[in-house]
Amino acid sequence: MMEALNDQENRKWHASMFPGFFEDQQEIAWSAALLLLRDISQTQANESTPLLIGHALKRLAPQFLDGLAFTDFLFKEFRRDPGYGDLDAIITLGRTAMEFAPPKDPQRYAALINLADLLSERFDKEGSKEDLDEAITLRRDASECLSPDHPQRPATHLELDKSLFQRFRSRGALVDLEEIISLRRIVSESTPPPDRYKPLLSLADSLHEKYQKLGSVDDIEEAIELVHTASQLCPPEHLDFALSQEQLARYLRAQINQGTVPAHVNGLGTDPSSFGSSIIEQLIEKVVFETLESMPPRLLHTRSGELCNRDTQLSKFKTSPQYKRLQRSSPNNQQLEVEIKAVVSECFGYATLSHRWGRGEPSLRDVEGKNIYKLGSTDGLVKLKTFCTHALERNFQWAWSDTCCINKDSSAELQEAIGSMFSWYHQSSLTVVYLADVSRTGSLAKSIWFKRGWTLQELLASNTILFYARDWSLCINGCVANHKTDPALLEELRKATQIADRYLKNFEPGMEDARSRLCWASFRRTTRPEDMAYSLFGIFKVQLPVLYGETAEDALGRLLEEIISRSGDVSVLDWVGEQSSFNSCFPANLVPYQATPRTRLIPSGPATRGRLDLEKARDLYGDLAELPLAECVHRRIMLPSIIHPVTAVTVIASSAGPSRYTYQILASGLTPLEVTSSVDLDKGAGKYIFVRPWHPQSLQARTGSDDDASRSLVDQLGQPFNALLLERLLHNRYKRIACDCRITACVQDLASILDSEVLTLEVV
């Protein structure tokens, strides 16, 4: 050891660590003790380590150099460079130093914390219960070293909290949880606003833990109140605000499952003050009213469980920090209206529920003026409450459900709701789809949700959608914020609906490709038959009266009439099946649209071969270009068509059971056709015609010369087409003959095309 002391390098080491130590040439034994401690700390600990440390510490006189000071240095060196010494040896050194140190030593607090930190670190690596227990004891001792107002006290409590929580998680001892709650109370009470929200949320979390263990209603009630208080202290734009909403949703959901909800959960409700007359307040009022005008008139407040009309929604907004912040804005800010719109849009973002109705669904009268979280536990109410907590968890203050947010006793309100339903789902920030008949690992496609009529528009209208299984776990991929962006789930949706990705991801309501939209709906059903048509109003963007009590045929007929009148789309007449009493060209229901149109396209059929009379072709082009769009008036269709009069009808087969006749029919300009129908056709000529319904969009635009456009038209008309068989009635009206098969007609030759007769027919 003397040799070590005389070593120049060691002298330099001591001099750098403890300036002035050698200036008075103190006893060599002290330096030797320091060197021994350093060597011990850098050597793997063994059974003799404590004895060596004790021997060295006894050699250090407190009046010159405290063993705790040197131990603190070694702790810091190890923290700076973990390779500096052996963790076990330094822990042993720290323990021994604590034994020799006086109770009032000023270095004692730091040594306790350092030793506790190293023990916690070793616990994380090796999992020794003894290390964790000792770390907790040391942190308690460190806390007692400090006065109540000491600035280090909150940090000490926080570290003790962490260690206790580790032990509670591994052993589940309620005594640890009680100590955690006490610590968090102290920290929350000693933390000034606005930073108090964090300890309040931590305290609420520990009370929720206790509630889960003991089921005490008082604990969960206090947790909910603490989250409300924290939410008021935390700015809404802060990341922790979303955390507070998640916690509140979790606590409310726990009570839903338990069946108890505190009577005093009232959210942020305070007495509202009226909008002021200042420029800013007037501008805020204008933006809010514009926003609410396009939203559902009633929404559920997810925090308080209240059903709120627009006046109450405004009151809630006026108590919010966002509103108060906007009030303080400068009226000279040129971007003020943009900022107000952004804030209002965010504050009034809402979630919608899409589901299959089940037992005990709450109505408006069941929830109006009440707190839904305090209501009973029917299947429908539990579903509603759980939906609201999931919306709250995703930071939505507002939620809408078709069960209780519409006054179905008011025909005017019901009419408005059905007409606005598509836009409400489209405008919502999130649609939660609850599949009560799908397990966590089950197939979405098997859910009855995909067989219901109203859910089609809810699927198409919603920009952001999440599918939840029976146990309210997210289906398939729980990591994405929108299942419409998840490839695996899109594949499931495609299988279940037969709808292409482009429509699933970005659907626009309107008349485009009307027949495909009817096909999607044809696989679905509604409880009330007429709802099958009403559920499509939003998809086609039409506003029609809702007349409950009318027949399903009339409801569908009115819809098809509107589609044709507004778009002229004659593809909706392409179907095979039962006729409607509304109009002979309409089906009685949507089922016939399940069969997709099929026509055999050929590059250039025999009919177009030969020398083309360009003058006739140009005249035909002009005749078709002048045809009007198809339209419907008073259940009659004005149908622009190319017509082929029937010249002969011959029965070639008939059935003995229900009347079925197979006919061979000859028509002007067409090859012979076979048609099967239940109608007993007259055999004489002149009573029937085949027609090719015409839409101006079928006429290709002129991209070159008139002659080129005419040639293209002739090629187009030479293709097979789906024909309608019509019967001529009195007063030059026509009626469609229902057939059991699609009639695919082919023109005979080029002359038949050029001699085509073009007319607009009145079909009843």
Secondary structure as GFF3:
##gff-version 3
##sequence-region A 1 764
A	DSSP	alpha_helix	2	6	.	.	.	ID=ss1
A	DSSP	alpha_helix	8	17	.	.	.	ID=ss2
A	DSSP	alpha_helix	28	41	.	.	.	ID=ss3
A	DSSP	alpha_helix	49	58	.	.	.	ID=ss4
A	DSSP	alpha_helix	67	80	.	.	.	ID=ss5
A	DSSP	alpha_helix	87	100	.	.	.	ID=ss6
A	DSSP	alpha_helix	108	126	.	.	.	ID=ss7
A	DSSP	alpha_helix	129	144	.	.	.	ID=ss8
A	DSSP	alpha_helix	153	171	.	.	.	ID=ss9
A	DSSP	alpha_helix	174	190	.	.	.	ID=ss10
A	DSSP	alpha_helix	197	214	.	.	.	ID=ss11
A	DSSP	alpha_helix	217	233	.	.	.	ID=ss12
A	DSSP	alpha_helix	239	258	.	.	.	ID=ss13
A	DSSP	alpha_helix	279	293	.	.	.	ID=ss14
A	DSSP	beta_strand	299	301	.	.	.	ID=ss15
A	DSSP	beta_strand	306	308	.	.	.	ID=ss16
A	DSSP	alpha_helix	310	318	.	.	.	ID=ss17
A	DSSP	alpha_helix	321	327	.	.	.	ID=ss18
A	DSSP	alpha_helix	336	347	.	.	.	ID=ss19
A	DSSP	beta_strand	350	355	.	.	.	ID=ss20
A	DSSP	alpha_helix	364	367	.	.	.	ID=ss21
A	DSSP	three_ten_helix	372	374	.	.	.	ID=ss22
A	DSSP	alpha_helix	379	393	.	.	.	ID=ss23
A	DSSP	beta_strand	398	400	.	.	.	ID=ss24
A	DSSP	alpha_helix	411	427	.	.	.	ID=ss25
A	DSSP	beta_strand	430	434	.	.	.	ID=ss26
A	DSSP	three_ten_helix	444	446	.	.	.	ID=ss27
A	DSSP	three_ten_helix	448	451	.	.	.	ID=ss28
A	DSSP	alpha_helix	454	461	.	.	.	ID=ss29
A	DSSP	beta_strand	465	468	.	.	.	ID=ss30
A	DSSP	three_ten_helix	483	485	.	.	.	ID=ss31
A	DSSP	alpha_helix	487	497	.	.	.	ID=ss32
A	DSSP	alpha_helix	501	505	.	.	.	ID=ss33
A	DSSP	alpha_helix	514	521	.	.	.	ID=ss34
A	DSSP	alpha_helix	531	534	.	.	.	ID=ss35
A	DSSP	alpha_helix	537	540	.	.	.	ID=ss36
A	DSSP	alpha_helix	552	567	.	.	.	ID=ss37
A	DSSP	three_ten_helix	570	573	.	.	.	ID=ss38
A	DSSP	three_ten_helix	591	594	.	.	.	ID=ss39
A	DSSP	three_ten_helix	606	608	.	.	.	ID=ss40
A	DSSP	alpha_helix	614	625	.	.	.	ID=ss41
A	DSSP	beta_strand	631	633	.	.	.	ID=ss42
A	DSSP	beta_strand	636	654	.	.	.	ID=ss43
A	DSSP	beta_strand	661	667	.	.	.	ID=ss44
A	DSSP	beta_strand	673	677	.	.	.	ID=ss45
A	DSSP	beta_strand	688	693	.	.	.	ID=ss46
A	DSSP	three_ten_helix	696	698	.	.	.	ID=ss47
A	DSSP	alpha_helix	706	717	.	.	.	ID=ss48
A	DSSP	beta_strand	721	728	.	.	.	ID=ss49
A	DSSP	three_ten_helix	730	732	.	.	.	ID=ss50
A	DSSP	beta_strand	733	736	.	.	.	ID=ss51
A	DSSP	beta_strand	743	745	.	.	.	ID=ss52
A	DSSP	alpha_helix	750	754	.	.	.	ID=ss53
A	DSSP	beta_strand	757	763	.	.	.	ID=ss54
###
